[in-house]
């Protein structure tokens, strides 16, 4: 089916709708699939939708009229993009002469339009006859034209992050030459801020792309933030294998994810750039931390056609075959002069030579400083000399104090030279969580700027080299501040003075999330949830914790179901790290205690006991009365100690919570207490737990009847675990099977942890019944899920697998069976439920 993009001026909508009626036969015959902007859903970003549809269309029909050709958006966005695609033979662009207009003076004048005599539709005596003639011509084109198959990168790959533009590129010739001829699988580009690490990586990527060295490229910006690597790797896996079964691969552990990562690459040659990965470097040993180290080790040891480039500030202490490090320092004198000359400064030759020598000496060849000073020189020799005089007395540009020099001297002087509108825009850009298009930024700040004011201010900031532009694959440019400039503004203004600008951006994201709320399912890609995480970060930045908690409440469950637990933890760390617990308890801030308890539970589940305990104690120190909050505190302590398998302590705190609840007649669950009683393995405690988990139901009826879909996985699992401890394993297995199957139907934040529990318990019960092979399958499945979601439990499971292998010598061959096959065998076994 041919995809047909239809563009017209809204003034011409009635005429175009009449034309579409003539296409109805081709649509019903499934020959074409027409699209126009009237199909954009409420709340969708219309600009993004239009760009996507143009890029994926086989035919583009432009309905020409004077109104159509007078549209700035149509000329700059739609027509320009369509011509590019047409010239690359990726689509056929066909103008349709609708209403009289000066077609010959337009960008479309060179294209064959219809009707072929260039007589406009409205000039015909019968419009339907004219439209029929157009349809006949189009049918020939639909049959004869076959668009060139776009590259996989263009048509099938989801977008990745966008590298910075390198519009002015001089210097670093030696470094670029080394990269372009590099035989190394892994390269680190390191150096102080502003040395151009990202720019060099982007230029290298651009050169390699021009030379068609690699089939594809993929750029990921980590923004010097932690808790992003796992999610970014998952996004790459999904990008290069879009048909991947998310239910199988949304939740692997680190080792498995890296295996899946390399298997998704297959035989492709790909240039990967991981920009700003500073948060994944150990600052004591200066080596990559665990997940990054595993990725690098695999990249170095395995056979593939890819190259990996990483950028960060610290020098990495690592030596290995296939590993190379490029440390950037200041430009040499020749490169500094080349950079300054690239600005085409109107200064007499003798004065220019003296000035350039002085600038190189003053900055030690620091590229970012040189760019900033060159921008000042564009204003004239007197202005730049005055600027230099102001900063020269205060600094020797010592590389060890780079950020101090920037913030206190150079940027400070530049800040003073800006007009009020430029300063306002710079402050708005400071609060962006990620790069945005110029149009979107204007939507955010339209209360402060009309379009002309905004355009002039943005243009000035670009000329001063204070902003970074990144051109996306669809041709749109993203804009963000240079990190060092952003750092300067953040330090200059206290949070209270930044709130107004944060609110502008927050309100923009709020409009997006308001529409998207109904779509939350736990099956979306990371960028969907980033609409919320961006909003939450902005709310935290303006101390609006009520809004931040509301946003977290909306996605805390679904983002974990989708497998982005590290993004969830990153958001929570930012949010709860900034909150005054005592104040928000007194205020009764909505969702505070609920979301805090979920966060503590997740920390406990993954074995991050230190942070969990510190967070619980912060919470406990926020109140003095033994009220409902104290009961929650006791319950959190109970869950923490249960997770640590310290059951006596868990029971102590759980019983304290239970007693206070009864005394205060509080309506709450004692679930955590009964988990601890159950796992204490004391018969009396286990029997007590069994009675609790039955919720008044009859055990014999449950075991002898069909599975009740209204009951949950944890209901059957808890019953089975109690029966296992009471040495009733055959009955336990019936419950565990039902629990296991329900874990693959339910959607909630704990479902992946629960898959691990059901698998673990089945493995142990089957082992007691001497079912070695089946036991191994379920142990393997458990380890698969817990390796990410509960590493301390996964370690215990690994030990149990070793014991199992010693008892059953025939299990060694099963190590070659992949996870997907093992999980399928587990599911099939559980479907064969036996009844009492």
N, C-alpha and C positions, 0 to 999 in steps of 0.2 A: 504494500500500500504506500503510495507516494504522499509525503508530508508537504502540505501547501501552507505557507505563511501569507496571510492577507493583511495588508496595511492600507489604511485610508484615513482621511480627515473625518472627525466625528460629524462635521457638518454634512458629509456625504453618506452618512450611515444608511439612510432610507434607500438610496440608489444601490449601495453595496448589498444590502439585504435582498433586494430584488434580483441582483446578479447571483447571489448564493442559492436562490431557488432553482436557477438553471443548472447548478452543479449537483443538485440533489440526487440525480440518477447515478452519477459517478461515485457519490458518497455511499449510496445503498449497495452499489456493486463492489464496494470496498476497493475501488481503484485509487481514490484519494482520501486523505484525512485533512480537511481544512482547519486552520486555526486563526483566530483573530483575538484582539485584546478584550473583546466582550466575554471571552471564556475565562478570564482571570477571576479566581475566587476572591470573595471579600477577605481582606486581611493579608493576601499574598503580596509580596513585593513586586509590583507591576514591572518595574525596570528590569529586575532580574529575570522575571518570567519572559519578557519580550526578548531579551538577549539570548536566553536558553533556546527559545523556540526558533529564532532566526538561525542560530548555529546548527540546529538539528533538522532544518527543513531541506527538502529536495528542490522545491520551487518557491520563489518569492514573488508575489504579485503586488505591485504598487499601483493604486488607483489615483491617477494624476488629476490634480485640480489646482487652482491657484492657492486654495487654503492648504492643501497637502504640501505644496512646494514652499510655502511660507513658514512652515513649522521648523523651528530651530532644532527641536529634539529629533524629528524625522530625518533631517539632513545630517546632523552630526552623529547620530547613533544608528538609526536603522539603515539609511541609504549607504553610509560609509561601510558599515559591517557587511551589508549584502553585496556590495561591489567587491570587497575583498574575497568573499566566499565564491562569488561568480568567477572572478579571475583565476581562482585556484581550482575551478571546475568542480567545486563541491556542491553547487546548486545552480539553478538556472533562474536568472532575474528577468522578469517580464513586466514592463510598464503597461498599464491599461489606460487608454486615453478616455477619461471620464468626463471632465468639464473643461472648457477652453482655458488654456494657461500657457505661459511662456516656457514650454517644454525644452526648446532648443538651448536655452541659457542654463539649464540645470545640469547636475552631475549625471543625469540619466539620459542625456541626449544621444549618447553613442549606442544605446541599447535598442534592439528591435522590439517595438511594442505592438500591441493589437488594439483596435483593428489595424490591419497592415497599411491602410491608406492614411493612417494618422488622423482620421476624422474622429472627433470626440463623440462619445456615446450620446450626450445630450443634444447633439446637432442632427442626429438621425430622426426621421419622422416617427419611427416606431422603435422605442428603446428595447423592447423584448427581442425584436429582430436583430438589433445591434449586439445585444448580449449573446444571442444564439451564435452569431458569427464569431464572437470572441471564444465561446466554449469550443466550437469546432477547431479553432486554431490551437487552443490549449490542449485538446485531446491528442493532437498530433505530437505536441511537445511531451506530454505525459508518456506517450508510447515510445518516442524516439530518444529522449534524453536519459542518460544514466549518469548520475553524479559519481565523481571519483570517490572511491572508498576512502574516507578519512582515516587518519592513523588511529590506532587504538587509544592513544592519549587524548585525541580530540573528541571521539564519539562515545567511548565507553567508560572512560575513567572519570570517577568523581573528582572534583577539584581538590588540589592540595593547597598548602599555604603559598603565599606569593613572595618571590624574592624581591629585594629592592632594585630599583632601576639604577643603571650605571650610565647616565647621560654624559657626564664628563669623566672620561677615564684616561688618566695619565699616571705614570709611575707604576711601581710594582711590576715592571716588565720582567725582571728576573724571577720573581715569585710566580707570576702567571705562566712563564715559560716552564718552570719546574712542574707546576700543576698540570699543564697541558701535555707534558711528556712523561708524566708520572706513571710508573709501573705498579705503584702500591695500591693494595686493596683498601687500606684505611689511611686517611690523612687527617691530621688535626691542624687547624689554623688557630694560633693562639697569639695573645698580645693585649696590651692595655686598651681601655675603652677609647674609641675614636680612631684607632689605627686602621680601620677599614677591613676588618675580618669578614663581615657579612658582604661588603661590597666586592671583595676579592672573590669570595665563594660564588657570588652572583655572576660576576664577570666570567669566571671559569665555566660556570654552568651555561652561560650564554654562548661562549666560544664553542663548547662541546656540542651544544645544540645546533649551532650553525654548521659545524663539521659533520653532523649526523653520526657522531661517535657512538652514541647510545640510542637504543630504541625509545627509551622514555627517561624522564627525569622526575624527581619528587623532592620537594622542598618542605621542611617542617621547622617552624619557628617555636622554640621553647621559652622564649622571653625570660630566660634566667629564672624560671619558676619550677618548683618541684611538683611531683604528682601529675606529670603530664606524659611521661615516656610510655607507660603502658597503653594509655588511650591512643596516643599517636601511632604506636605500632599496630594496634588493632585497626585503626583507620587505613593504614597502608595495606594491611592484609585485605580488607574489604575493597579497597580501591583496585587492586590488581586481581582480585578474585571476587567480582560483584555477585556471583551466584552462590557464594559460600553460605552454608547452612548456619545461620546465626545461633540457632539453638544448640549447636554442637561446639561452636568456636567463639562464643561471646565471653567465655569465662575460663580460658586456660591459665595455668600457672606460668611463671616467667620462662622456664625452660621450654615448655610446650609451645608457648606463644612464639618464641624465637624459631622453633622448628617449623611451625605453621607459616611464619613470616617468610622463611627461605623457600619453603615448598610452594608458596603462592607466587614467588618470583618466577619459578619454573626455569625455562631456558632463556628468559629475556635478559637483555643488557640494560641496566638502569643506573643512572647517576643519582645517588641519594645525598642530600645535604641536610644535616641536623644542625640548625643554627642556634647559638646561645644556649648550649647545654650545661652552663655553669653549675646549675643546681644538682647535677649528677656527677660532680667531681668531689672526692673526699679532700677537704681542705687541710687535713693534717698530713696525709700521705701523698696527695696530689696524683691519685689514680682514679679511674672511673669507678663509680659505685656499682652495686651488684648487677642490676638489669642491664645497664649500659655495658658493663664489662663482659657480660654473657653475650651480648650482641656483637661486640667487637671481636671476642674470641671466636665466635662462630663465623664471622665475616672473614677472619684471617685463616681459619682452618679448613673451611669448606670450599668446594669447587663451584664457582659461579662467575658470571660475566659482569658483575656490578662493581661500582666504586662507591665508597662511603667517605663523605667529608663532614667533619665536625668542627664547629667553631666555639671557642670559649676564651675567657681571659687568662686563667692560670696555665703555666707551662706544665705539661703532663709528663710524669716520670714513668715512662713505659718504653721498653725496647722489645721489638719482636720482628720476625721476618714478615714483610708485607706492610709494616707500620712505618709511617713517616710523619714528622712534625715540622711545621713551618711557623717559626716564631716571627711575628711582625714587629719591627721597630720603626723609628722615624725614617722618612724618605731621605735619600742622599741629596746632595745639593742640586745635581742635574735634574733629578725627578721633581724636586720642589719647584724649580724654575719652570719646568714643563707644565706642572699643574697650574702655576700662577699665569703662565702665558696663555693657557687654554681659555682664560676669561676674556681675552682680547682687550686688555686695559688700554685706555687712551692716555698714555703717559709717554713723555719723551724718553728715547732710548737710554740716555745717560742716567736719568733719574730712576728709570725703571730698574736698571741693573743694580743700582745702589739699594733701592727699596727691596728688591727680591732677595738680595744677599742678607739684608737686615731681617726680613721675615723668616728666612730659613734658619738663621742663627737664633732668632728669638724663640722659635717654636721647636727647635731641634728636629725639624722636618715632620712634625706631627700632622698627619693629613687633615684631620677635622679642623684643627686650629687654622691651618693654611686656607681651607675652604672658607671659613668664617671671615678671615682677614681679607681674602680676595673679594668677598662680597662687599666688604666695606670700601675696598679700593675702587669698586665699580662706581661709587659715588664721587670719586675724584681724589687726586693726590693729597689735597689739603685735609680732606675728611679722614683718610686712612692714617696720615701722619699724626693727626690730633688723637685719633683712637689709640695708636701705638703709644704715644706719650703717656696717656692715662694709665695704661696697664704696665708699661715697661719698668716703672719704678718699683712695682710691687711683686715681681716674680722673675725667677730664673728659668721657669718652665721645666722644673725638675720632674722627670718622668715618674718618680715614686709618689708624687702628690698630684697626680693628673686631675682628679675630679675637683680638688680644692681650687686648683688654678682656674679650671673652667668656670665653676660656680661663682667664685669670689672676684674674678677679674674679667675674663673675656666676655662671657655671657652677660655679666652684670653691666658692663659698659654697653653691650649691644641692646640689652633690655631698655636702658635709658634712652636709646635712640629711637625706639618704636613709638608710634602714635597710639592714642587710647584704643582705637578699634583693633589695631594689630595685637596689642597686649591682651585684649579680651579674647580674641580668637585663639591666641597662643594658650591662654588659660583653659579655654574649652578643649583644645586638642590634648592638653595635658591629662585630662580626665578620661580620654578614650581607653577602653580596655583592649581594643584591637583596632587595626586599620579599617577605615570606612571610606566609601566613595565620597567625592566632593558633594554630590547631590544629597546623600544621606546626612552628611555633616551639616549642610545648610538647613535641612529639616530639623535638626537638633537645636540649632542656634538662631532660628528665624525670628525669635522674639528680640534678639539683639541686633540683627543685621538684615537689611534688605539685600536683594541679590547682588546689586552693584557694589555695595559696601563689602559684602562677604568676598566677592571675587577679587576685588582690589587688595584686600587685606591678605588673602591667601596667596595671591601672586607675589606680594612683597615678602612674605615669610619664605616662599620657595626661593626667591632671588637671594635671600640672606642665608640660604642653606640650613634653615632651622627645621625643616620638615623633610621627611623621607617619602618618596613616592614609589609605589609598587604597581606594575601593570599586570593585571590578571589576564588569564588566557582569553577571556571574552573581550579584551581591549579596554575594559574599565580600569581606571586608576584608583588604587587605595592610597589614603594619606594617613600618616601618623608622624608624631614628633620623633626627632632623633632621641635615643634613650638618655643621652647626657643632658640634653635640653629639658627633657621631661623631669629628670632628677633635680635640675636647678629650680624649676617652678614649684615642684612639690616641697622643696626645702624652704623656698622663699615665703610661701603662704601657709599659715596654719589651716588646719582642716576646716575650721568654722568659716574662713574666708573663701574656701573652695566650693562650699555647698551649693551655691547658686549654679555654678557651671556643671557640677555633678548632676544636679536635678534636671538640667536640660537633656543630658544624655540618658539619664534614668527614665525620663518620661517617654523618650523615643522607644527604648526597649520595652517599656511597659505596654505600649500600644501593640507591639508585636506579640508579646506573650499573652496578652488578653485574648487575642484571636486564636493563638495556637493551643490554649489550655485544653480545649475540647479534643485535641488530637493526641494528647499524651497517652501512650500505650506501653512504653517500655521496649519499643522495637525501632527506635529512631537512631540515626547516626549522631555522633558527638556534636556536630555543629547545631543540631536542633536543640540540645540541652544547653549549649553555650549561650543561647538567647537568655536563659534564666541565670546561668552562672555569671554572665556579664552584668545582668541586672542586680544580682545579689552583691557582687563586688562593689558596684557603684553605690548601692544603698549603704553598705558598710562604710564606704569612703565618706559618705555624708552623715554618718552616725544615725541613719534611719534603720534601726535594727528591727522595728516592727515590719517594715517592707521586706527586709532581708529574710526574716523568718517566714513570712508569708510565701515568698518565692521558693525558699528551701522546702517548705511543707508541700508545695505543689509538685516537686520533682524528686524528693528524697527517695521515694520508693521506686519510681520508674527508672531513674538514672542507674540505680543498682541492678534492676532487672535487666537493663540493656547491657550491663557488664562494665560500666564506667565507674567502678568503685573508687578508683584513684582520683577521678575528677570530683566525686562526692566528698572524699576526704579532704581534698584541697580547699573546696569551698567552706567546709565546716571548720577547718583550721583557721581560715581567715576570719570567719564570722565569730566563732566562740573565743578565738584568741583576742578579739577586740572588745568583747562585751563585758560590762560590769554586771556580774551575776546578781549581786545583792540588789542593785538598783532595779533590775528587770523583774526580780522576784517580787519586790515591793510594788512595782507598777502593774504586775500581773500581765506582762507582755504576752500576747497570744502566741501560741506554739513554742514558746521558749523551752519549757520543761519537756514537752513531748519530743522536740527535735534534739535536745541535748541528750535525752535518754537513748534515742536511736543512735546518735553519734557514739556514745559510750559503749553501747552494745556492739557496734561494728568494730570499734577499736579492740574490744575484748575478744571478739570472734577471730580477728586476724592476728591476735597474740601481741598487739602493741600495748602490753600491760602497763608500761611506765607512763605513757601519755594518758591512758584510760584512768589510772589511779590518780594522777595529778589533776585531771579534769573533775573526777568525783570529789576530791578533797577541796578543790576550788568551790565546787557547788556546795559541799557540806559546810564550808566556812562562811557561806552567804546568809545563813539564818541561825538563830539561837533557839527558837522554839521547836518543840518536837511536834510539828504540824504535818500536814500532808507532804510538804517538801522533804521533811526528815524521813518519812516513810519511803519516798522515792529514792532518797539517798541510801537508805538501808537496802532497798531492793537492787539498786545498782551495784552496791558492794557484794550482795549475794551473787549476782550474775557474773561479776568480775572473778570472784573466788571459784565459782563453778567452772568458768572457762579455764582457770588455772588448775583445775582438778584438785583444789583444796576444799574438799567437801564439808569438813567440820566447820571451817570458817564460813563457808557459804550458808550452811544450815543455821549457824548462829545469827547471821545478819538477816536471813530470810524469816526466821521465827520471830525476830524482833519486829520486822516489818508486819508480819501477820498479826502479832499481838496488838500492836498500835492500831492497825486497821480495824480489828474487832472492837477494841476499846473506843475508838473514835467513830465506829459504825460507818467506815469508809467503804464505798463500792469499788473494789479493785481486785485484780487477779494476783494470786499467790503462785503463779506458774513457776517462777524461778526457784522458789523454795522447794517445790515438789520435783523439779529437775535434780536439785542437789540431794534430796532424800532418796530419790530413785537411784542415782549413781553412787550413793554411799555403799550400796550392795548389802546393807544390813537388812535382813529379811523383814523385820518389823517396819522399817522405813519404806522398803519397796512395796510392801502390801498397802501401806498407807497411801503411797503415791498411786498405785493401781486404782484404788477406790476414788481418788481425786480425779484422775484422768478419764475414768468412765463417765463422769458427769451424770450419775444416776442411771445409766443404761445397764442392760444385762449382758455380761460378757459372753455367755453361751450363745445367746441370740446373735450377737455380733459375729462370732466365729462361724456359726452355722448358716448364716444368711449371705446373700449376694452383697458385693461391695456397695455401700451407700455413697453415692456421689455428693450428697449434701454434707458428708463428714470430710474433714481435712486430712492432709498427709500427716500433719503432726499429731492428730488424734490417734490414727492407727499406729504411727511410729512410737508414740509414748506408751501405748498399751503393749506393743510388741517388746519394747525394751524392758518393761516391768516383768513380762512373762519370761523373757530370756534370763533375767537375774533370779527368777523363781524356778529356773531349770525346766521350763516348759517350752523347749525350743521349737517343736513342731507347730505349736499354736502361735508362737512368736513369729515364725516365718510367714504364716498366713497374713498376719498384720503387717509385717514388713513389706511383703509383696504389694499389698494394697497401697501402703504409704509410698513406696517407690514409684508406682504408676501415677499416683496423684501428683507427685513432684514434677511430672512432665506435662501436667495439665494446668497447674496453678500458676498464677502470675502475681508474685509479691516479692518484697525485697529479700526475704530469707529463703526463697525457693532453691537457690543454688547451693547454699549451705545445707539445706534439708536433703538435697540429692546425695550429698556426702554422708549425712547421718544415715539415711536409709540404706545406702550401699555398705557403709561400715558395719551396721548392725546385721545385715544379711550375711556379710562375709564372716562375721564372728559365729553366727548361729550355724551356718553351713559348715564351717570348720569343725565345730563340735559334733556335727553329724557325719564327719569324714568325707564331705563333698569338696575335695581339694581344688578341682578345676573351677567349679562354680564360685567357690570362696575366693580364688585368685581374681576372677573376673570382677567381682564386686569390690574387692580391695583396690584393684586398679582404678575402677570407676570413682571410688571414694577419693583416692589420692589425686586424681585428675582435678576434681572440684576443690578440694581443700588446699591444694598447693597454693592457690591464689587467695582463697577466702579465709583460710585458717591454717597458716603455715606450721604453727606449733602442733596442731592436731595431725597434719600431714606427716610430720616427722615421726610421730608415734606409729602411724599407719605403715610407714616404710619399714619400721622395725618389725611390725607384725607380719609383713610380707616376707621378710627374711626368715623368720621362724617358720612360716608356712612352707617356704621352699625347702627348708631342711627336712620337714616332715613328709613332703610329697616331692620326690625326686623328679617326677615327670613334668614339672611346671616350667622348666628352663626354656623349652621351645615356644611357650606362650608369649615370651617377651617380644617376639617378632610380630605379634598380632597388633594392629594399630588400634587406637582408642575407639574409632567409629565402629569397628567390628565388635569390639568388646562391649560397648554400650548397647549395641543392637542385641547381642546375646543376652545381656542382663534384662533388657525390656521383654524379650520373648519368653524368658524363663518366668518372669513375674506375671505374664499374662496367663500362665497355666496355674491358676489358683485352685488349691484343693480345699475342701470344706470338711469340717468335723463330721 
